[in-house]
Structures are given as C-alpha cells and as structure tokens.
Amino acid sequence: MDRKKLLELKNLKTHFFTEEGVVKAVDGVNFEIYPGETLGVVGESGCGKSVTSLSIMRLIESPPGKIVEGEILFNDKDLTKLRQAEMRKIRGNDISMIFQEPMTSLNPVYTIGDQISEAILIHKDVSKKEAMEQSVDMLRKVGIPLPEQRVNEFPHQLSGGMRQRVMIAMALSCDPQLLIADEPTTALDVTIQAQILELMNGLKDKFDMSIMMITHDLGVIAEVADRVAVMYAGKIVEYTDVNTLFKDPKHPYTWGLMGSIPRLDKEVDRLIAIPGMVPNPLDFPAGCKYHTRCVLADSKCKNNEPDIMEVEDGHKVRCWYHEKLEELKKEEASA
C-alpha cells in the first residue's frame, strides 16, 4: 500500500516579474515529503531552494513574485487555493519555518519569551501565563540552560547558537507536522552546527514531524536527510534516497558538488571546483541549463532540455548522458 504523502509539489512554478524581465526562480518542481521523514534540498545559491520554501509558506511578495502554475498539496489540501486568512492558520501551526539568520529573524525590541509565546497565543487557546510557561518549556527542550532566565532576555544577549535554538523553539512551539529549515546552520561554527543538527534529529523523532532541510552543504544532507532533491536553475536535476545519492550520483552537477567536498579517505592536492557560476535567471541558456558548466555537454544538450526521468527505482535524473558519467567516475577512480 502506498504511504500517505504529507506534502506534494506538482509542477510548481514561481516567477518574478521585474522591469528587466521574468525571473523563473522555480520552474516546474515536483517532490513529496512523507510523515516522519527528512527531505534534503541541496544546490548552490541562486538555484531556487529558498523560493521553493517561501512558495510552500505562501510568503512570496506580490508583486513582483507570483506562483504562476502548479499545486502545493498539504494533507491533500492545495495551499495555492487558500486565502491568506486560511494560510495564517497553517503557518506556525501545521507548517513552521526556521530562517537563515536568526539575528534578522528575531525582533530586537521584544524578549525571547514574548516572541515564542506570541505564536502560542495565536494558535492555541491558552492564557498569557500558560503561553509563557510553555515558552520556558520549549527553551528547555531545545537545550537552552537557565530557560526561566533566558525567556526574559533580548536576542542581542544570546550567542548565535542560542538564537538558533530560540528559532527552533519558536518553530516547534505549536507542534507542527512539517518544519522547513532554510540553511539553519550557515552562520554557526562547526561544533554548534553539529549540536543543532543533532538537536533537530532528536526533536523530529520526539515530535514525530517531517523536515524539509534546505542547504548548500552536502555534509549536512548526509547527516540528516532520508531523501534528497538536487536543484539547479529552478529545477530538480536529481532526486533519490540519500544513500544512493552519495554512492552513485548520476547527474554531472551532483557529481561536481561531491568533488568539491573534502574527504578523509582520499588524498588530493586540491578540491575540484565546478567551472563557472549558476546562470542569471533572467537569461537562462537554451537547452539543458547546466550545459555551460558540464564536462559531458554537446550540441544536443545546448539545444534540447531533458525531462527528468526515472533511471532506477526511485532514482530520477535530468540528463541526456547520465550513462557517460559512469565512464568518467571509473576513470577518476582508477587515476
């Protein structure tokens, strides 16, 4: 029997209409998230990861942005069809989001307790005193010491790691079914990153929720994800479970990302960088969007964009020549 999907994106397209032209930030994205699992969404900056998450939350500023096509099914309900008043009941309650930089996400003139309890008061039928007690309890659950004291402090009085824990506490205060984490560890040092990832994994199991983890760091993906969607230029170019992705990447972009990661089992003089940059979304190249940076590209890639296709059970790839990549991998392994 098929598992019930918590979230499903069907051909999602989010475009921005600017004076310079139309920016196709998200251009036909399909994926699903099941209850209790973590989906990792990975790619370089400018690939459409954050816009995808903001589209799910219906937080795209309009104008200039607009969801022009597709469905966002959450518990079989299409979020694109809901009025803003209905979305406000879902945001922070059923779906919560942790943003990239906690210092800019937290209001500097309100205490930590005021900001966490605000979400609780909006979505739960409790008194201010009960909301503050729940805020203290959430701070305790995310591992903040002396929560009774911290609840009365302001964001500038906390370290970066503490502020990120506050953001997690705020996001989980109403027991969401889905937590969207947009680069939650980017501004943190390596030790704190590991603590935050361990905390999120533990809380996922404790609260029985799903996580959509957005990052450019494949190390984070390896740590927390069950399945992975690799994004490039507003599209998903590879989609599979995390073990298969690291063992057998089939898209040249995924392979390039893997080559840029330091490895302990391999001695190399220098890491391999992917040449060039993510193309300007106002001027995407014709054909495959990755062909300007790809070692396998030929005239077919320059003129014809491949559809995403299932090459193995549950493993989807958007590439004309994914078989050729196997030869390159063998050459690299024997070098």
C-alpha positions as CSV (number, residue, x, y, z in Angstrom):
1,M,0.0,0.0,0.0
2,D,1.3,3.5,-0.9
3,R,2.3,5.7,2.0
4,K,0.2,8.8,2.5
5,K,2.1,12.0,1.5
6,L,2.2,14.9,3.9
7,L,3.4,17.4,1.3
8,E,3.4,17.1,-2.5
9,L,4.6,19.7,-5.0
10,K,3.2,19.2,-8.5
11,N,4.8,21.3,-11.4
12,L,5.4,24.3,-9.1
13,K,6.4,27.5,-10.9
14,T,7.1,30.7,-9.1
15,H,8.2,33.6,-11.3
16,F,9.2,37.2,-10.5
17,F,8.0,39.9,-13.0
18,T,10.7,42.6,-13.0
19,E,11.5,45.6,-15.2
20,E,14.4,43.6,-16.7
21,G,12.2,40.6,-17.5
22,V,10.7,37.4,-16.0
23,V,12.8,35.6,-13.4
24,K,11.8,31.9,-13.4
25,A,13.1,31.2,-9.9
26,V,11.2,27.9,-9.5
27,D,10.3,26.3,-12.9
28,G,8.4,23.1,-12.7
29,V,9.4,21.5,-9.3
30,N,7.9,18.1,-8.3
31,F,8.7,16.3,-5.0
32,E,6.9,14.8,-2.0
33,I,7.6,14.6,1.8
34,Y,6.2,11.7,3.8
35,P,5.3,11.8,7.5
36,G,8.3,11.4,9.8
37,E,11.0,11.8,7.1
38,T,13.6,14.5,6.2
39,L,13.9,15.7,2.6
40,G,17.1,17.5,1.9
41,V,17.0,20.2,-0.8
42,V,20.6,21.0,-2.0
43,G,22.2,23.2,-4.5
44,E,24.3,26.4,-4.9
45,S,23.0,29.8,-4.0
46,G,20.5,31.1,-6.7
47,C,19.2,27.6,-7.6
48,G,15.6,28.3,-6.2
49,K,15.8,26.4,-2.9
50,S,14.6,29.3,-0.7
51,V,11.9,30.5,-3.2
52,T,10.5,26.9,-3.2
53,S,10.2,27.0,0.6
54,L,8.7,30.5,0.6
55,S,6.2,29.3,-2.0
56,I,5.1,26.5,0.2
57,M,4.6,29.0,3.1
58,R,2.8,31.4,0.6
59,L,5.2,34.1,1.6
60,I,6.2,35.2,-1.9
61,E,5.9,39.0,-2.1
62,S,3.4,40.0,-4.8
63,P,4.3,42.0,-6.8
64,P,6.8,41.1,-8.2
65,G,6.5,37.4,-7.3
66,K,3.7,35.0,-8.2
67,I,3.0,31.3,-8.2
68,V,2.0,31.0,-11.8
69,E,1.4,27.3,-12.1
70,G,1.3,24.1,-10.1
71,E,-0.1,22.7,-6.9
72,I,1.2,22.6,-3.3
73,L,-0.7,19.7,-1.6
74,F,-0.5,19.6,2.2
75,N,-2.6,16.8,3.7
76,D,-4.3,16.7,0.3
77,K,-5.3,20.4,0.5
78,D,-3.9,22.7,-2.2
79,L,-2.3,25.6,-0.4
80,T,-2.2,27.7,-3.6
81,K,-6.0,27.9,-3.5
82,L,-6.3,29.2,0.1
83,R,-7.0,32.7,1.2
84,Q,-4.3,34.5,3.3
85,A,-6.5,34.2,6.4
86,E,-6.6,30.4,5.9
87,M,-2.8,30.3,5.4
88,R,-2.2,32.2,8.6
89,K,-3.9,29.4,10.5
90,I,-1.5,26.9,8.9
91,R,1.7,29.0,9.2
92,G,3.4,28.4,12.5
93,N,0.8,25.8,13.4
94,D,0.9,23.0,10.9
95,I,3.9,24.2,8.9
96,S,6.8,26.1,10.6
97,M,9.9,27.6,9.2
98,I,13.4,28.4,10.5
99,F,15.1,31.2,8.5
100,Q,18.7,31.5,7.6
101,E,19.9,34.2,10.0
102,P,18.3,34.2,13.5
103,M,19.5,37.7,14.3
104,T,17.5,39.2,11.5
105,S,14.5,36.9,12.1
106,L,14.1,37.8,15.8
107,N,12.7,41.2,16.8
108,P,15.4,43.0,18.8
109,V,13.0,45.0,20.9
110,Y,11.0,42.1,22.3
111,T,12.1,39.5,24.8
112,I,12.7,35.8,23.7
113,G,9.6,34.8,25.8
114,D,7.4,37.4,24.2
115,Q,8.3,36.2,20.7
116,I,7.8,32.5,21.4
117,S,4.6,33.0,23.3
118,E,3.1,35.2,20.6
119,A,2.9,32.1,18.2
120,I,1.4,30.0,21.0
121,L,-1.3,32.7,21.8
122,I,-2.2,32.9,18.1
123,H,-2.7,29.2,17.6
124,K,-3.7,27.8,21.0
125,D,-6.4,28.7,23.4
126,V,-4.3,29.5,26.4
127,S,-3.7,32.4,28.8
128,K,-0.6,34.7,28.6
129,K,0.8,33.0,31.7
130,E,0.3,29.5,30.2
131,A,1.9,30.6,27.0
132,M,5.0,31.9,28.8
133,E,5.2,28.6,30.8
134,Q,5.1,26.7,27.5
135,S,7.8,29.1,26.1
136,V,10.1,28.2,29.1
137,D,9.4,24.5,28.5
138,M,10.3,24.8,24.8
139,L,13.6,26.6,25.6
140,R,14.3,23.7,28.0
141,K,13.5,21.1,25.2
142,V,16.0,22.7,22.8
143,G,18.7,22.6,25.3
144,I,19.0,26.2,26.5
145,P,20.4,26.4,30.0
146,L,18.5,28.5,32.6
147,P,15.4,28.8,30.5
148,E,13.5,30.8,33.2
149,Q,16.2,33.5,32.9
150,R,16.7,33.4,29.1
151,V,12.9,33.8,28.5
152,N,13.2,37.4,29.8
153,E,16.3,38.3,27.7
154,F,16.6,40.0,24.4
155,P,18.1,38.5,21.2
156,H,21.4,40.5,21.4
157,Q,22.1,39.0,24.8
158,L,22.4,35.5,23.3
159,S,25.1,33.8,21.2
160,G,24.4,32.8,17.6
161,G,23.9,29.1,18.6
162,M,21.5,30.2,21.4
163,R,19.5,32.4,19.0
164,Q,19.2,29.5,16.5
165,R,17.9,27.3,19.3
166,V,15.3,30.0,20.1
167,M,14.2,30.0,16.5
168,I,13.8,26.2,16.7
169,A,11.9,26.5,19.9
170,M,9.6,29.1,18.3
171,A,9.1,27.0,15.2
172,L,8.2,23.9,17.3
173,S,6.0,25.7,19.9
174,C,2.8,24.6,18.2
175,D,3.8,21.0,17.3
176,P,4.0,21.4,13.5
177,Q,3.6,18.5,11.2
178,L,6.3,20.0,8.8
179,L,9.4,22.0,9.7
180,I,11.1,23.9,6.9
181,A,14.7,24.7,7.8
182,D,16.4,27.1,5.4
183,E,20.1,26.9,5.9
184,P,19.7,26.6,9.7
185,T,23.4,26.2,10.4
186,T,25.1,28.5,7.9
187,A,26.1,31.3,10.3
188,L,27.3,28.9,13.0
189,D,30.7,27.4,13.7
190,V,31.3,23.7,13.1
191,T,30.8,22.5,16.7
192,I,27.5,24.4,17.1
193,Q,26.4,23.2,13.7
194,A,26.7,19.6,14.8
195,Q,24.8,20.3,18.0
196,I,21.9,22.0,16.1
197,L,21.7,19.1,13.6
198,E,21.7,16.5,16.4
199,L,19.0,18.6,18.2
200,M,16.8,18.7,15.1
201,N,17.1,15.0,14.5
202,G,16.2,14.3,18.1
203,L,13.2,16.7,18.1
204,K,12.0,15.2,14.8
205,D,11.7,11.8,16.4
206,K,10.3,13.2,19.6
207,F,7.5,15.3,17.9
208,D,7.0,12.8,15.0
209,M,7.3,15.6,12.4
210,S,8.7,15.9,8.9
211,I,11.6,18.2,8.0
212,M,12.5,19.9,4.7
213,M,16.2,20.8,5.1
214,I,17.4,23.4,2.6
215,T,21.2,23.7,2.4
216,H,24.2,24.0,0.1
217,D,26.2,21.7,2.4
218,L,26.2,18.0,1.4
219,G,27.7,17.2,4.8
220,V,24.5,18.4,6.4
221,I,22.5,16.4,3.9
222,A,24.5,13.2,4.8
223,E,23.8,13.8,8.5
224,V,20.0,14.4,8.5
225,A,18.3,13.6,5.2
226,D,16.3,10.4,4.2
227,R,15.9,11.5,0.6
228,V,17.5,14.3,-1.5
229,A,16.4,16.7,-4.2
230,V,19.3,18.4,-6.0
231,M,18.2,21.7,-7.5
232,Y,19.9,23.7,-10.3
233,A,18.5,26.8,-12.1
234,G,15.0,26.5,-10.7
235,K,14.6,22.8,-11.5
236,I,15.3,19.4,-9.8
237,V,18.1,17.7,-11.6
238,E,18.4,14.6,-9.4
239,Y,16.1,13.0,-6.8
240,T,16.7,9.9,-4.8
241,D,17.4,8.5,-1.3
242,V,20.5,9.8,0.5
243,N,22.5,6.6,0.4
244,T,22.0,6.2,-3.3
245,L,22.9,9.8,-4.0
246,F,26.3,9.5,-2.2
247,K,27.1,6.0,-3.5
248,D,26.0,6.6,-7.1
249,P,25.3,10.2,-8.2
250,K,24.0,10.2,-11.8
251,H,23.9,13.9,-12.7
252,P,27.1,15.7,-13.6
253,Y,26.1,18.6,-11.3
254,T,25.7,16.3,-8.3
255,W,29.0,14.6,-9.1
256,G,30.6,18.1,-9.3
257,L,29.2,19.0,-5.9
258,M,30.6,15.7,-4.5
259,G,34.0,16.5,-5.9
260,S,34.2,19.8,-4.1
261,I,33.8,18.2,-0.6
262,P,37.0,17.4,1.4
263,R,37.4,13.7,2.0
264,L,39.3,11.8,4.6
265,D,39.6,8.5,2.6
266,K,41.3,10.2,-0.4
267,E,44.4,12.2,-0.6
268,V,44.1,15.1,-3.1
269,D,46.3,18.1,-3.7
270,R,43.3,20.4,-4.2
271,L,39.5,20.1,-4.4
272,I,37.8,20.1,-7.8
273,A,35.6,23.2,-8.4
274,I,32.7,23.3,-10.8
275,P,33.7,25.8,-13.5
276,G,31.6,29.0,-14.0
277,M,28.5,30.1,-12.0
278,V,24.8,29.4,-11.8
279,P,23.4,31.3,-14.8
280,N,21.5,34.6,-14.4
281,P,17.8,33.6,-14.1
282,L,16.9,36.5,-16.4
283,D,19.0,34.9,-19.1
284,F,19.0,31.1,-18.7
285,P,20.7,29.3,-21.6
286,A,18.7,27.3,-24.1
287,G,18.6,23.5,-23.7
288,C,20.0,22.0,-20.5
289,K,20.5,24.8,-18.0
290,Y,23.7,23.1,-16.8
291,H,25.4,22.7,-20.2
292,T,27.6,25.8,-19.9
293,R,29.4,24.2,-17.0
294,C,29.1,20.5,-17.9
295,V,32.0,18.2,-19.0
296,L,29.6,16.0,-20.9
297,A,27.7,18.7,-22.8
298,D,27.4,18.6,-26.6
299,S,25.1,20.2,-29.2
300,K,22.1,18.1,-28.1
301,C,22.4,19.5,-24.5
302,K,22.8,23.1,-25.9
303,N,19.6,22.8,-27.9
304,N,17.3,20.4,-26.1
305,E,16.3,20.4,-22.4
306,P,16.0,16.9,-21.0
307,D,12.9,15.9,-18.9
308,I,13.5,14.3,-15.5
309,M,13.4,10.6,-15.9
310,E,13.4,7.6,-13.6
311,V,16.6,5.7,-14.4
312,E,16.3,3.2,-11.5
313,D,13.6,2.5,-8.9
314,G,13.1,5.8,-7.1
315,H,16.1,7.5,-8.7
316,K,15.3,10.4,-11.1
317,V,17.8,12.3,-13.2
318,R,17.5,15.2,-15.6
319,C,20.4,14.5,-18.0
320,W,20.8,13.2,-21.6
321,Y,24.1,11.5,-20.9
322,H,23.9,10.1,-17.3
323,E,25.4,6.8,-18.6
324,K,28.5,8.6,-19.8
325,L,29.0,9.9,-16.3
326,E,29.7,6.3,-15.2
327,E,32.7,6.2,-17.5
328,L,34.1,9.4,-16.0
329,K,33.6,8.1,-12.5
330,K,35.5,4.9,-13.4
331,E,38.4,7.0,-14.9
332,E,38.6,9.1,-11.8
333,A,38.6,6.0,-9.5
334,S,41.4,4.4,-11.4
335,A,43.5,7.6,-11.6
